[in-house]
Amino acid sequence: MGSLSFNTFSPLDPQSFSEESKMVVDFIADYYKNVEKYPVQSQVDPGYLMHHCPDTAPYCPEPLETILKDVSDSIIPGLTHWQSPNFFGYFQANASTAGFLGEMLCTGLNVVGFNWIASPAATELESIVMDWVGKMLMLPPSFLFSGGGGGVLHGSTCEAIICSLAAARDKVLKKIGHHKTTKLVVYSSDQTHSTLQKASKLVGIPTSNFRSLPTSFSNDFALCPDDVRTAMEEDIAAGLVPLFLCATVGTTSSGAVDPLEALGHVAKDFKVWLHIDAAYAGSASILDSLSTAPEYLRNNASESKKVIDYKDWQIALSRRFRAIKVWVVIRRHGLDNLMFHIRSDTEAQRKGEGTELNSRLLMAVNGSGAAFMTHAVVGGIYIIRCAIGSTLTEIRHVDSLWKLIQEKAQLVLQEPGLALEED
């Protein structure tokens, strides 16, 4: 009888991890050293990558050096470089050394803290970090764990809004009857992020019961409390039930800030759930429990009600150790540096107007590869949207962008067939 041969395969060898992680760290460091040299917007054509990759997966392992070379040669050219200091298209997914290190700890420890007993430190650190953030935002004590409230780090904005909507829905339906979902109404402005409408559909709110109230230039595109009050009164008269009001601090299209205090009074008068989407800074909402506890998840700590099971504060059961990343970032930078960085992002604002002119100008700027912006339609007006906030962006990059805009604008104005409206 012949002997069996087993291939040695160790997917998590500490020595290999130490050596290869250094290679990846060096690769990323080199990327950041050179990120300003790349065209900000990818210049590739759709489907380009299939010409750079085999159509079947490799049977044999490949060295990391080969993989990183392919990343450099094939993947990097297909990226729009969100971390470029010349990226002004969207609110940036900002990065920092502390964030990278926290992410490494999160991934390396690789725990799934759906309830306290699954990883006590993951649950308790998140509670501590959320209180830190709440105090940083100067929220009332009732919003903090130490004051009987609490918060949770969700995986996305949409997930957070769905949980808020579901908690608000269930609370009201307990009072009016679970068969009356079609009576519930959600309110927002026409500047509110589209995820609210998506979330409303997912929790069963009829599309006809979604109120997107118009805003205007006269009030800086902020949601008008009187309009909200009128809409709620009309819905009540029609036999509907006001459920949920979403206010925004920094809308996606124009950075508008809704009048929170006045909207809070409206929400209180009509007993509706007020959700604040802090698009720039992020926020946490206090959610009614979405608890589902099958027998295999029961444990003495959870049953004692002295601990938090974050599975009941979110949609998914599994959850990453996100708090350790936030914890590392806050500790590594400190509040002084974090506040300095935020202040430095608010020093420049530019304006533009005219649909066809702005459309051509945007294409010219983005086509140059030197910068990347996007557009929005606010109050029926096509605008160029310049989102300043990247970790690496300095005043010199904003100045260079403005010079680029002026340069391209002169060329666009000379193009044939461009009709400009007279005032």
Buried (B, 14 or more C-beta within 10 A) or exposed (E): EEEEEEEEEEEEEEEEEEEBEEEEEEBEEEBBEEBBEBBBBBEEEEEEEEEEEEEEEEEEEEEBEEBBEBBEEBBBBEBBBBBBBBBBBBBBEBBBBBBBBBBBBBEEEEBBBBBBBBBEBBBBBBBBBBBBBBBEEEBEEEBBBBEEBBBBBBEEBBBBBBBBBBBBBBEBBEEEEEEEBEBBBBBBBBBBBEBBBEBBEBBEBBEEBBBBBEBEEEEEBBBBBEBBBEBBEEBEEEEBBBBBBBBBBBBBBBBBBBBBEBBBBBBEEBEBBBBBBBBBEBBBBBBBEBEEBEEEBEBEBBEEEEBBBBBBBBBEBEBBBBBBBBBBBBEBBEEEEBEEBEEEBEEBEEEBEBBBBBBBBBEBBBEBBBBBBBBBEBBEEBBBBBBBBBBBBEEEBBEBBBEBBEBBBEEBEEEEEEEEEEE
